[in-house]
Amino acid sequence: MSSELTNRRVTLSSRPKGVPKAEHFTVDECAVPELNDGELLIKTEYWSIDPAMRGWTNDAPNYMPPVELGTAMRSFAVGEVVASRNTDYAEGDIVSGMLGWQRYAVSDGANVERKFTNTDLPSSLALGILGLNGVTAYFGLLDICAPKDGETVVVSTAAGAVGSAVGQIAKLQGCRTVGITGNDEKVSLCTDSFGYDAAINYRTGDLGEALKQACPDGVDCYFDNTCGPISDTVMTQLAHGARITVCGTVSLTDWDPIPVGPRVHRQLMVARARMQGLLVFDYKDRFPEAIDQLAAWVREGKVAQNEHILEGAEAARGGIEMLYEGKNTGKLLVRAD
């Protein structure tokens, strides 16, 4: 079967410095090879676009090696097993994993994260609230920030795929939630769709003053998806015993040399606060715990996710830049063509 198929894919054709743009990618086609024993063929349906992809394309120190030029862009994807010579997977299984920006993925199973068994729910959720975004929010908030009933939780990029989940999970813990985002449309999205008690457009007015009004007793938990000036301002509002999860650094334009900004040491000292980095793969053994709980919340209508879907490989080329410019209005996905 495989030899009769043509694989349409998006490859990294040149090395960016900073955020990759459409010009750094090429759409091409190649033959799908025959399966060997132990392999399976997956026809992808949706590809994910995530902030981490910036780091994967740059030739800079990171937790994973950079994507090789001329190969399909590394990404999470979800799709259906259409042929299998692997006893762990059968035709018709829906699976997700690091399958790349390509219509067909041949795998030995090592890059398959899991079978998507919540088949009463849309498979696209495997790349969002029931995938790494939801799991990141779940463990980053509940394990690292450990919010308590009545505390104030502040989230940057609050309308994004991770941030929106953090805000909703925090509300389920009885917390007051304050979101920081980049335009008035997303402010409304935070309060109307994701249940934030307050939301702030950091591009208008004085962010520090707005935070004082929204968090009169200070910030107990800060879920940091940005670093940079936004986070520097939040640090000035920390409550005694605050906990901070560092999840993303989207505001930083370059990582080499390592950026040096305002010192936050004194704020951490005075508030006796704790600041910890999050890499969600450290929780891999506990993913089922998070996904089961998140799926239950989705079914109960307690957690929602907006999706922003681009159509096809050509649209995918500019997707990472779109994400970093904040032009998406939900979890950014590509529907494979």
C-alpha positions in Angstrom: 0.0 0.0 0.0 2.7 2.5 1.0 4.5 2.5 -2.4 1.3 3.8 -4.0 1.1 6.8 -1.8 2.6 10.3 -2.1 3.6 12.1 1.1 2.9 15.9 1.1 5.1 17.5 3.8 6.5 20.9 5.0 10.2 20.8 5.4 12.6 23.2 7.1 14.6 24.6 4.2 16.8 27.2 5.9 17.9 28.0 9.4 16.1 30.9 11.1 17.5 33.1 13.9 14.6 33.8 16.2 11.0 33.1 15.0 10.8 31.1 11.8 8.8 32.5 9.0 7.2 31.1 5.8 10.4 31.7 3.9 12.2 29.1 6.0 9.9 26.3 4.9 9.2 24.5 1.7 6.3 22.3 0.7 7.3 19.2 -1.2 6.2 15.7 -2.0 7.9 12.3 -1.8 7.1 8.7 -2.0 5.8 6.8 1.1 8.2 3.8 1.7 7.0 0.3 2.2 6.5 -0.7 5.8 9.1 -3.0 7.5 8.2 -5.4 10.3 7.4 -3.4 13.5 6.3 -0.3 11.6 3.0 1.4 11.1 1.7 4.0 8.7 -0.3 7.0 10.1 -2.4 9.3 7.9 -2.3 12.6 9.9 -5.4 14.7 10.3 -4.2 17.7 12.3 -0.7 19.2 12.9 0.0 21.2 16.0 1.7 24.6 16.1 3.4 25.4 19.4 5.8 28.0 20.8 8.5 25.3 21.3 8.9 25.0 17.5 10.8 28.2 17.5 13.5 26.5 19.6 13.5 23.4 17.5 14.3 25.3 14.3 17.1 27.4 15.7 20.7 26.3 16.0 20.9 27.2 19.7 21.3 25.2 23.0 18.0 23.5 23.8 16.5 20.4 25.4 16.2 18.8 21.9 18.6 18.9 18.9 17.5 21.3 16.1 15.4 20.0 13.2 17.6 18.9 10.3 17.3 20.9 7.1 15.4 19.2 4.4 13.3 17.1 6.8 9.7 17.4 7.7 9.1 20.0 10.5 9.0 18.4 13.9 5.6 18.7 15.4 2.9 16.9 17.3 0.2 15.5 15.1 -2.9 13.2 15.4 -4.1 10.8 12.8 -5.3 7.3 11.9 -3.3 4.1 11.5 -4.0 3.1 7.9 -1.5 0.1 7.8 0.4 -1.7 10.4 3.0 -4.3 10.8 3.4 -3.5 14.5 1.4 -5.7 16.9 0.8 -2.8 19.3 -1.3 -0.9 16.7 -4.1 -1.9 14.5 -5.6 -0.2 11.4 -8.2 2.3 12.6 -6.4 3.3 15.8 -6.3 7.0 16.4 -2.8 8.0 17.6 -0.9 11.2 18.5 2.8 11.8 18.8 5.8 13.6 17.2 4.7 12.7 13.7 5.7 16.0 12.0 4.2 18.3 9.4 3.5 15.5 6.8 0.4 13.8 5.5 1.8 10.3 6.1 4.2 9.3 8.9 5.9 5.9 9.0 6.7 5.0 12.6 8.2 2.2 14.6 6.0 3.3 17.5 8.8 5.2 19.3 7.5 8.6 18.4 3.8 7.7 19.1 2.9 9.3 22.3 -0.4 7.5 22.9 -3.6 6.1 21.4 -6.4 8.5 21.5 -9.1 6.5 23.3 -11.5 9.4 24.1 -13.2 8.8 20.7 -16.5 10.5 21.9 -14.5 13.7 21.7 -12.9 15.4 18.6 -9.5 14.0 17.8 -8.1 17.5 17.4 -8.3 17.8 21.2 -5.4 15.4 21.4 -3.2 18.3 20.4 -4.7 20.8 22.8 -6.6 20.4 26.0 -6.2 16.6 25.9 -2.6 16.8 24.7 0.6 18.6 25.8 -1.1 22.0 26.2 -3.6 20.6 28.7 -1.1 18.5 30.5 1.4 21.4 30.7 -1.4 23.5 32.3 -2.4 20.7 34.6 1.0 19.9 36.1 2.5 23.4 35.9 -0.4 24.8 37.9 -1.4 22.0 40.3 2.1 20.5 41.0 4.4 23.6 40.9 2.1 26.5 41.8 -0.1 24.3 44.0 -2.9 26.9 44.3 -5.2 27.0 47.3 -8.8 27.9 47.6 -9.2 31.7 47.6 -5.8 32.5 46.2 -5.1 34.8 43.2 -3.6 33.2 40.1 -2.2 35.4 37.4 -1.6 33.9 33.9 0.3 35.5 31.0 -0.8 34.7 27.4 -4.0 33.9 29.2 -6.1 33.3 26.1 -3.6 30.8 24.5 -3.9 27.0 24.5 -2.0 26.6 27.7 -3.0 29.8 29.5 -6.7 29.3 28.9 -6.5 25.9 30.4 -4.5 27.2 33.4 -7.2 29.8 34.1 -10.0 27.3 34.0 -8.3 24.7 36.1 -7.5 27.4 38.7 -11.1 28.4 38.8 -12.0 24.7 39.6 -9.6 25.0 42.6 -11.6 27.9 43.9 -9.1 30.6 42.9 -9.5 34.2 41.7 -8.0 34.3 38.2 -6.5 37.3 36.4 -5.3 36.9 32.8 -2.8 39.0 30.9 -3.2 39.2 27.1 -2.4 41.4 24.1 -5.6 42.8 22.7 -9.2 43.7 23.7 -10.6 40.7 21.7 -8.6 38.3 23.8 -9.5 40.2 27.0 -13.2 39.4 26.2 -12.2 35.8 25.3 -10.6 35.4 28.7 -13.6 36.6 30.7 -16.5 35.4 28.5 -15.1 32.0 27.3 -12.6 31.0 29.9 -14.1 32.4 33.1 -11.3 34.7 34.2 -12.4 37.1 37.0 -10.4 39.9 35.3 -8.3 40.3 32.2 -5.7 42.9 31.3 -4.5 44.1 27.9 -0.9 44.8 28.6 -0.5 46.9 25.5 -2.9 49.6 26.9 -2.4 51.6 30.1 -0.1 50.9 33.0 0.2 47.1 33.6 1.5 47.6 37.1 -1.4 49.7 38.2 -3.9 47.4 36.5 -2.5 44.5 38.4 -2.7 46.3 41.7 -6.4 46.9 41.0 -7.1 43.3 39.9 -4.9 41.7 42.6 -5.4 43.9 45.7 -3.9 41.2 48.0 -1.0 40.5 45.7 -0.3 37.5 43.4 -0.2 34.1 45.0 0.5 32.1 41.9 2.0 33.3 38.6 1.9 31.0 35.5 4.6 32.6 33.3 4.3 32.0 29.6 6.3 35.1 28.5 9.2 36.2 30.7 10.4 39.7 29.9 8.8 43.0 30.8 5.3 41.5 31.6 6.8 39.1 34.1 9.1 41.8 35.6 5.9 43.8 36.4 4.1 40.8 37.9 7.1 40.2 40.2 6.5 43.6 41.8 3.1 42.4 43.0 4.0 39.0 44.6 2.2 38.0 47.8 4.0 36.4 50.7 4.8 32.8 49.8 4.1 33.2 46.1 4.8 30.4 43.7 5.9 31.0 40.1 5.9 28.5 37.2 8.2 29.4 34.3 6.6 27.7 31.3 7.5 29.9 28.3 9.7 32.7 27.1 7.8 34.1 24.1 8.8 37.7 24.7 12.5 37.0 24.3 13.6 37.7 20.8 17.0 35.9 21.1 18.5 33.3 23.4 22.2 33.7 22.3 23.6 35.4 24.3 21.4 34.5 27.2 19.2 37.6 27.8 19.7 39.6 31.0 16.9 41.8 32.3 15.8 43.5 35.5 16.9 41.5 38.6 14.0 39.8 40.4 16.0 38.4 43.2 14.9 41.0 45.8 11.2 40.5 45.0 11.6 36.8 45.4 13.5 37.3 48.7 11.0 39.8 50.2 8.0 37.7 49.3 9.8 34.4 50.2 8.6 33.2 46.8 9.5 30.1 44.9 10.2 30.2 41.1 10.5 26.9 39.2 10.9 26.0 35.5 8.6 23.5 33.9 9.4 21.0 31.2 6.3 18.9 30.8 8.1 15.8 29.5 9.4 15.4 33.1 5.8 14.3 33.9 5.5 11.7 31.1 4.7 8.8 33.4 1.8 10.8 34.8 0.2 11.9 31.5 -2.7 9.5 31.8 -3.7 10.9 35.1 -3.9 14.4 33.7 -5.6 13.4 30.4 -8.3 11.4 32.2 -9.1 14.3 34.5 -9.1 16.8 31.7 -11.3 14.6 29.5 -13.8 14.4 32.4 -13.8 18.2 32.8 -14.4 18.6 29.0 -17.3 16.2 29.0 -18.8 18.0 32.0 -18.5 21.3 30.3 -16.1 22.6 33.0 -13.1 23.2 30.6 -13.4 24.6 27.1 -10.9 25.2 24.3 -11.1 27.4 21.3 -9.4 26.1 18.1 -7.9 28.2 15.2 -7.4 25.9 12.2 -5.3 26.7 9.2 -6.0 24.8 6.0 -3.2 22.8 4.5 0.6 22.7 4.1 1.0 26.1 2.5 -0.8 27.8 5.4 1.4 25.9 7.9 4.6 27.6 6.6 3.6 30.9 8.3 2.0 29.4 11.3 4.8 29.7 13.8 5.2 33.4 13.0 1.4 33.9 13.3 1.5 32.3 16.8 4.3 34.6 18.0 2.5 37.6 16.6 -0.6 36.6 18.6 -2.8 36.6 15.6 -4.5 33.2 16.5 -7.7 33.1 18.5 -7.4 29.6 19.9 -5.2 26.5 19.8 -3.4 26.8 16.5 -3.7 23.7 14.3 -3.2 22.8 10.7 -5.7 20.5 8.9 -3.5 18.3 6.8 -4.1 18.2 3.0 
